[in-house]
């Protein structure tokens, strides 16, 4: 955890996070996010949380910050991303096995 930053986990949040970890149907990304916050609540340092979760330091910091801002609900929801470029259907020329004329085709006999 960064110096001077404190994560306050209430008993209600702690029970909810433990339920997420215990539920076998929960997506694994939610489980390890909850485990990061539970380890933080136990007083573990960033290095220990990284060792337990197998995640990098920025990942640990990101989910600690998200929990401080939005609580447990913030861990269960991914941030929206900007959509990519619009799909272009005419990007590639249409290839035909049998070209209309024999001179420009590459599969002529």
C-alpha positions in Angstrom: 0.0 0.0 0.0 1.3 3.5 -0.7 2.5 5.4 2.3 -0.2 7.4 4.0 -3.1 5.6 2.4 -5.6 3.7 4.6 -8.2 1.3 3.5 -11.2 1.1 5.9 -13.0 -2.2 5.6 -16.2 -2.4 7.6 -17.5 -5.7 9.1 -20.3 -5.7 6.6 -17.9 -5.2 3.7 -15.7 -7.9 5.2 -18.6 -10.4 5.3 -19.6 -9.6 1.8 -16.0 -10.0 0.5 -15.7 -13.4 2.3 -19.0 -14.5 0.7 -17.6 -13.6 -2.7 -14.4 -15.6 -2.1 -16.4 -18.6 -0.7 -18.9 -18.7 -3.6 -17.8 -21.3 -6.2 -19.8 -19.6 -8.9 -18.1 -16.2 -8.6 -15.8 -15.3 -11.5 -12.2 -15.6 -10.5 -11.4 -12.0 -11.3 -13.9 -11.0 -8.6 -12.4 -13.5 -6.2 -8.8 -12.3 -6.4 -10.0 -8.7 -6.2 -11.8 -9.5 -3.0 -8.8 -11.4 -1.7 -6.6 -8.3 -2.3 -9.0 -6.2 -0.1 -9.3 -8.9 2.6 -5.5 -9.1 2.8 -5.3 -5.3 3.0 -7.8 -5.4 5.9 -5.6 -8.0 7.6 -2.8 -5.5 7.6 -0.6 -7.1 5.0 1.8 -5.0 3.0 1.8 -4.6 -0.7 4.6 -7.2 -1.1 2.7 -9.8 0.8 -0.5 -9.1 -1.1 1.4 -9.4 -4.4 2.8 -12.8 -3.2 -0.6 -14.1 -2.1 -2.5 -12.9 -5.2 0.2 -13.3 -7.9 -0.7 -9.8 -9.2 1.6 -6.9 -9.9 2.0 -3.9 -7.6 0.0 -1.5 -9.8 -2.9 -4.0 -10.0 -3.0 -4.2 -6.2 -3.0 -0.4 -5.9 -5.7 -0.1 -8.6 -8.1 -2.4 -6.7 -7.4 -0.8 -3.3 -8.1 2.6 -4.8 -11.2 1.4 -6.5 -12.5 -0.1 -3.2 -11.8 3.1 -1.4 -13.8 5.1 -4.0 -16.7 2.7 -4.7 -16.7 0.0 -2.1 -17.4 -3.7 -2.8 -19.6 -2.8 -5.8 -16.6 -1.2 -7.5 -14.8 -4.5 -7.4 -17.6 -6.4 -9.0 -17.9 -4.1 -12.0 -15.4 -3.5 -14.8 -14.8 0.1 -16.0 -16.3 0.9 -19.3 -13.9 1.3 -22.1 -13.9 3.5 -25.2 -15.2 1.6 -28.2 -12.7 0.7 -30.9 -12.7 1.8 -34.4 -15.9 1.1 -36.3 -15.8 -2.0 -38.3 -15.1 -1.6 -42.0 -16.5 -4.3 -44.2 -14.9 -3.0 -47.4 -11.4 -3.0 -45.9 -10.1 -6.1 -47.9 -10.7 -6.8 -51.5 -13.0 -9.7 -52.2 -11.0 -12.7 -53.4 -12.6 -15.1 -55.7 -11.5 -18.6 -56.5 -12.7 -18.2 -60.1 -12.0 -14.7 -61.4 -14.2 -13.3 -64.1 -11.4 -13.0 -66.6 -8.5 -15.3 -67.0 -5.8 -12.5 -67.1 -6.0 -11.0 -63.6 -6.8 -14.1 -61.6 -4.1 -15.9 -59.7 -5.8 -19.4 -59.7 -6.4 -19.7 -63.4 -5.6 -22.9 -65.3 
